[in-house]
Every structure is written in C-alpha cells, then in structure tokens.
Amino acid sequence: MVDASTSLDRALGDETPTTADPTPSWHAMPAAAVEALLETGGLGLAHATADARLAHYGPNRLAREPPPRWAVVLARQFRSPLIYILVAALAVTLLLGEHLDAGVIAVVLLLNGVIGFTQERKAETAVRALMGLVVPHAHVIRGGQESEVDTSDLVPGDLVVLEPGARVPADLRLVAVNGLQVDESLLTGGSSPVGKQVGPGAPNLPLADRSCMAYTDSMITVGRARGVVVATGDGTELGAIADLMRKEVVPRPSSSSAWIGSAR
C-alpha cells in the first residue's frame, strides 16, 4: 500500500483489496481501536491518504460483469455428472428400443435445463438489481471538513456522516451515535428498524445482533451517527450476498432414477 501501515494492510487483506479480513472482527473491537488500526479519527482521512487508498483498494462498487449469453447459460445446465449419466442412459434406452424410458429421461433432461436456465437468469437479474441500490453520494469528513463525495470514492478509514433518510454507503463501524435506528431488512429480513450504539459486542454475534455496525444499503430511519468505513465494494455484506447469488447452484433432480423406474 502506498500510504498505510503494515497493520492496516493485514487487517484489510492484501489479496482481496476491497474486503476487510474477518480477523479482527470489527464489531468486537472498541471504536478507538478500529480508528487506530485504520489510521483515522475525528478529523477523518487526509485527502492524500484517501486518494492513495482508493488507488490501492479500488472503487467502492460491486463488480460488474457482462451478462453471459443465453446459449452459455443454457449449456451450463448440462454440465454435471448426473446429467452425463442421464444422457448415457438415454442413448442406451434408445438403442434397446425402450422408447417409454427414453421419453421419460428426455423429459427430465429438458425440465432440468429449463428450470436451471430460468433460475440462473433470475439470479443474474437480482444481482443487477442489488447493484442499482447503492447510493450515489455520501457525506464524509476528510481533513476535518465535511463534504459530499461519490460513493465509489469511499475507502477503508473514511469517516462517514449518517442522517435520517440516508442509505449507508459502505460497511461501517459506528464511532458516534445519537438515537440511531436502522432498517436492515434487506440483509437480515427484520421487519422493524434496530437501535444502534457504539460499544463492541461478542466476536461470534450474528450480523443482525451487531449493534455497533451499519451495513451497505441499510436505511437510516431515525437519529444521526458517524461511522468508519471497514469494507467497500465486494467486501461488504451486500457484496457477499451478490457473490452468493452469482454462485448459486441450481438443484439437480436427485430422484431421476425413481421417476424412470416408475414409468415401467
């Protein structure tokens, strides 16, 4: 890193630039320790430091990949050992003249392809919808002065100001809170806003119980706060959701042999 200590590099992860390493657990650390590790404080980052970190860690946005062609998505549905076995079984049954069994196998293959294709396209659409949720601007304190910057320019260590009605622009460790309540339903599924505070929690707390954290695209419903950026882009919890959706494995029919046998 151009302008950061070795400890900061280790904490944020050198191999995955926009991901904060799971050790230390930011929600389990005192606010002062987080500020010290990220080399920030009440005045925020110096402009030169923010620029250097942006060059090193990259922009705060989810990775955008061009959507695969429909033919590629369809072909993926037939890449599994079970499918290869079914194709071989289809060929054998045709050679043996077992047309009913062959028809059942063909239907299974067709249904598997159609269902898998549909689910993968829906997952891709959902990922792109998540990308569209990220707010375009954020209020930060840099060099002791509050200003508005593009959300994509946020870096680890930035001091972000949160106000009612705003969306959280990156994963934050809260360092100052005034009656803050946050709607985290996008991440946790909770039906009501949750109160936030500054004190650390246990290392093994689930995401919904990390009351000193504010996560990307959560909505501020009441109160104000300041938080230090600890993760950006694909390293955020929102990025993790997007990654899981990209890697979603379409369930394959495990009872195909039973279906085939029942046709006899």
Buried (B, 14 or more C-beta within 10 A) or exposed (E): BEBBEEEBEEBBBEEEBBBBBEEBBBBBBBBEBBBBBBBBBEEBBBEEBBBBBBEBBBBBBBBEEEEBEEEEBBEBBBEBEBBEEBBEBBEEBBEEEBEEBBBBBBEBBEEBBEBBBEBBBEBBEBBBEBBEEBBEEBBBBBEEEEEEBBBBBBBBBBBBBBEEEBBBBBBBBBBBBEEBBBBBBBBBEEEEBBEBEBEBBEEEBEEEEBBBBBBBBBBBBBBBBBBBBBBBBBBBBBBBBBBEBBEBEBEBBEEBBEEBEEEE
